[in-house]
Amino acid sequence: MSAKRDYYEVLGVSKNTALNEIKAQYRKSALKFHPDRNKSPEAAEHFKEISEAYAVLSDPKKRQLYDQHGHAGVDGRYSTEDIFRGAGANFDDILSGLFGGRGRRTTGGFDSIFENLFGGRAQGFGGFGRQRGSDLLHETFVSLEDVLDGKRMELDLQKNVDCPDCNGSGCFPGTSKIKCSDCHGQGQVRISRNMGFSTFVTVQPCRKCGGQGTVIEKPCKKCKLGKVKGTKHISFELPAGIDNGDYVISGEGESIPDGVSGDLIIRVNVQPHPKFKRDGRDIFYDAQISMMDASLGKNLEVPTLEGFSKITVEPGSQPNAIIKLKGKGLSGRGFRGRGDQYVRFVVNIPKKLNRHQKDLLKDLEDSFD
C-alpha cells in the first residue's frame, strides 16, 4: 500500500528497541540531517523521513498500529498532521538541545522547519484543523485460508454522502460559497488585548464561518449542508497475513460538511481452524499415527493450507516428535517470506487388546531383554 521505508529501518533500530533508545537514535540522525546543519539536497527529505518515523514510534498507540498493520495502519488512520499531533514538546526538547537552546521557536525556528517540510503547520505545532467525522466500525470474520491469500471485501455502507442536487457544496444549484466578511477568507481572526504595558494577541477560528473562510449565501433546499443519508459501495483488500485486530481504511467513515471524513475500521476476527492452530506466521498440525507406524516408520501425507505434503515418519519416532515443513505457514506484515508448518506426531495407543495381541506384545517385550 505504501512505498515508504520501514520506520525501524529508517531510524536504524529493531522492533524491540526501548523508547529511550529510539529517542537517542533520532537525536543522532536529526543532528546529521537537520536542514540548518546539512545543506545537501537530500538532507531535508531524510530529516522529514526520520522525523515521521520518530513521531510514530515514540507514540505507543501509533507504534502498536504500525507493528500490527505496517504503514497501512498508520497512514490509513492518521493524516500527516495527526501523526505529529502531541509530539511538539517532544521534538522541541530534542531539537533545542541539538542547537544549544538558542530559542529558534519563532522566526525561522522549529515550527517553520516542519511547516516547510510537511506542507503546513501540523497540529501540535500550531494551526487550526477542520472538524473530523466519526469513525465507522464493521466487524468481519475470516478463515485461515483468507489469512494465507488475503481477501477482497465488498461493503454497502449507510452513511452521509454528497447531496446529488448540489454535489456536496451545500449551495443552491448555480451558486457558490463566498468569502467570509469577518475573517476575509482566512478562517481565523486575531484578537488583541491590552494588559498594562503589554498587548497580547490571540488567534482563534472565525465564528461566522467556523474556520472555513467561506460561507454559504444561498443554501441548497434539499440538504442545507451538502450531505444526505445514503449508501456507498466500497471494495478493498484485506492483506495476506492479517491477524485479529483493527484494519483502517482512511476517509471511508462518516463525512461532515466542510470537514474531514472519519475512517472505516474493519475489525477482523480470524476464526479457529478445524485442523490447524496458528502462532503468528507459523501453523501447527497434529498427525495421528499408530504405535506401529512410530516403531517401524511410514510415509504419509499431511494437510497444509494449500493441499497436502508428503512426510516421513522415521522408525523409532517418539510421541510428540515434531518435524518442520519450511515455508508452509503464513506471511506476516513486516517480515520477508512465509512462516513454517510444524507437524507433531500423536501416537495412538490401543485401549483394548485381545489375548493374541497381548501375547504378541509380551513376546516383543521379552525380545528386548
N, C-alpha and C positions, 0 to 999 in steps of 0.2 A: 504493500500500500504506500510505502514511503521509501524514498531513495536516501534518506538520512542515514548517517553512520550510527552505529550503536553508541548510546550515550556513555556506557562504561569504557568502550574503546576510545572515545573522544578524550576522556579525562585520564585514560591510562590506569584504570582501577578495575577490580573484579566485582562480581555481584555481592560478595561477602564483605566488601570493604566498609568499615565503620564510617559514620558521618564525619567525625573529626579528621579522618584521613582523606576523605573526599574534599573537605574544605581546604586542607593543606595542599592537595594536588591542584585544585582550582586556583588557589593563590599563586602557586608556582607557574601555572600556564598563563594566568592573567598577566603576570609580570612580564612574560615573554612576548605576548601578542597584543598587549594593550596599544591602541592606535596612537597614544601620546608617546610611546616608547619605541614602537616598531613601525617604521614608515614604509615597509614593503607593501605591495598591492594586495597581498593575500592576508595581511595581518588582521584587518577589520573583519573579514569573513571568519577567520579562525577564532577571533575573540567572540564573535557572535555565537559560533558553534559551541565553544566551551562554556559560555555563559548560559546558554539554553540548557545544555546538559546538566550543569550545576543546579540551575533553578528547579529542574525535575528531580534529580537525585537527592537534593537536600530537603525535599518536601516528602514526608513519609507517605502521604496519601497518593501523590503523583508517582512516587517511586514504586509503590505497590502496583498501581495500574500499569506502569511501564514493564515491571517484571512479569506481570500476568499476560499482557497483550502486546507488548512492544510499542512501537511508535503509534500504531492504530489506536491503542488505548488512551494515549495522551493527546495526540492530535485530534482524535475524534471527539474528545470531551472538552478540551481547552483551546481557546484562541491563544495567540501569542501574548496578548495582554493577560489572559488568565494564568498562563504559565508563570509569569513574573509577579502576579499579584501576591502581596505579602512578603515578597523576598527583598524588598527595597532596603530595609535595615541591614539585612544580611550582606548584601552587596556593598552597601556603604561602609560597613565595618571592615570588610576585606580590602576593598579598593582604597579607602582612605589610608589604611595602614601601608599600602604599597607605595603611596606617594607622599609619605611623611606628614599626613594630616594637613595638607595645605589649604583646606577649605574650598575645594573646587566644586561646590554643590550648586552654585547659582549660575554664573555666566560661564558657558563652555564646560561645565562640570559633569558629574556623573549622569544627571538627567539628560543632558543634551547628547551625551555619548550614546545612551540607549535609544534616544529618540531618533538619532541619525541611523543607527544600525538596524533598528527594528521597525522603522517606518511609522513612528508615532509614540506618544507617551504612554508606556504600559501602565496599567493600574498597579498601584504600589509605588510608582514613581510620579504620580500626579495625573491630572486629566479627568475627564468625565466620560463615562461609558453609557451606551444605550441600555435600556431595560432588556431583560432576557426572559424569554418564555419558559414555562415549566418543562421539565423532562417528562417523557412518556416511558412507561415500562411495559415490556412484553416478555412473558415467560415462555420458554420453549424447551422441549425435551429432545435429545439427540442420542443416537446409538453410538457404540464404539466404532462401528464401521463409518459413521459420519465423521467421527474424530479423525479417522485414518485419511479419508479422502476430502474432507471439507463438505459443506452442504450449502446449496443455494436455497435461500428463503424468499418467499413471496408473502407480502402482508398488505391488507387493506386497513388503513388507519383512519379512525374517526377523529378529526382534529380541525382546527381552524385552517382554512385555505383562502387564497386570494379571491376577493369578490369578483365574479365574472363581469359585472357591469362596469366596474372602474379599474379592473386589472390590479386590484390591491392598493391603489393610490388613496382611496377614501374620498376622492374628489368627484364631483358631479361630472359625467362624461362631457368632454370638451373643455374642461377647466383643469387647472393645476394648482399646486401649492404656491404660496407667495412667501417672500422673505419676511421674517418676524420683525415687526417695527420696534420692539423693545430691545432686542439684542443685535439687530441689524444682521441677522443670519449667522451670528457666532455661536449661538446655543448657550452662551453663558454671559453673565453680567458681572461687573466689578462694583463692589460696594465699599465706599471709603468712610472711615470713622475717625474723627479727631479725638484723641485722648491725651490731654495735656499738651506737651510739646511735640507729640508724635502723631502721625497719621497712619492708621492701619488699613490695608486694602485686602479684602477677601473676594474670592471669585466663586460664584455658585451658579448652578444651572438656571437658565431663564425659566421663570414660572409660566409665562404666557405660552411658550412653545414646548415646554417640557424638555428643554435642552436640545431640541432638534434643529433649531434655526429657521424652520419654516412652519407655516400654519395653513390649515385648510380654510379657504374663504367661502367655498360653497360645497358642503358635504354631499356625498353620494346618498341618494334616497334609499337605496337597498340596504347598505351596510353601515353607513355613517363613519366607520373606522377603517374600512379596507379589508376586513376579514369576515367570513361567514363560516358556519359549520358545514363540513363536507367530508368527503372521503378521498384519501390519497393512496394510490397503489405504489408500493416501493418493493424493490428486489435488491438483495445483497448476498454476499458470500460469507458464511462462517468459515474461517480459515482452518486448514488441517492442523491438528494438534491442539485444538482448543480444549480447555478444561472447564470445570464448573466455575461460574463467575459471571460478571457483567461485561458484555461486549457493547461498545458505544458507537453509535452512528451519528456523526455530527450533523446538527441542523435539521434533523428529522423529527424533533419534538414539537411541542406546541409553539405556534407563532403568535406574535402580538403586533399590533400596529406600530410602525416606526421603531420596532425593536429587533433584537437578535433572537432567532428561533432557538428553542431548547434542543436537547438531544434525545434521541431514541435509545433507550437502554434495553438491550436484549439479554435477559437473564437466562443463561444456559445451564441446563441440568443434564449431565451425562447419565443415562440410565444404566443400571447394573446389567452386565452381560451374563447370559446363562452358562457360558463356558470359560470366559477369561476374567481375570482380575487385573486392574490397572494400578500401576505405581509410577506416576509421571509419564515418561516416554516408554517405559517397559511394561510388558504384559506377562501374565503368569497362567500356566495351564497345568492341571493335574492329569497325568496319564495313568489310567488304571491298568496294571499288569498283574499276572498271576505269579505265585512264588516260583513256578517252574520257569516262566519267562525270565524272572530275575536271576535264577540259578544258571540256566542254560544259554540265555541270550536270545534275542529276537529282533528282526527288522519289522518296524511298523510305521504307519503314517499317523501324524497328529494334525489336528486342525490349526490353521492360522487365520488371521483376519482376511487373507487373500486366497484361501484354498487349503491345500494340505502340503506338508513337508515330510520327507522320509527321515527317520532317525533310527539309530541302532541302540538296542538295549544290550550292553556288554555283559557277557557271562559273569555272574557273581555280583551284579548290581545290588546295592543295598537300598532298603526303604528310604524314601525321601532324597535319594540322589537326584541331582539337578544337572541338566545339560542346557546349553545356550544356543538358540537359533539367532545368529547375528543379523541385525537389520530387519528383523521381522516384527519390531514394535511400532511405535507411533513417532511421528515427527513432533517437535516441540519448538515453540517460539523462542528465538534467541539461540538455538542450537543448530548445528550442522548435522545432516543425516538423520537417520531414524534410530530409535531405541531398539532393544532386543526382546525376544520372547524366551522365557525360561520355562522349561518343561520339567516338572517334578514327578518322579516315579512313586506312585502309590501302590504298594504291594498288597494284593488281596489274599488274606489267609482264610482258607475254608473253615467255616464254623462247624460243619458236620462231616464226619468221615465214616465210611463203613469199615467193617473189620478188615477186609482185604487191603483197603487203602492205609489203614493204621499199621498193618503188618509191613507193608512196603516202606512206609516212613521209618518204622522201627529198624528194619534191615538197613536202610540208608544211614540212619544214625549210628548203628553199630559199626558200619563200614569205616567211619571216621576215627574209631578208637585205635 
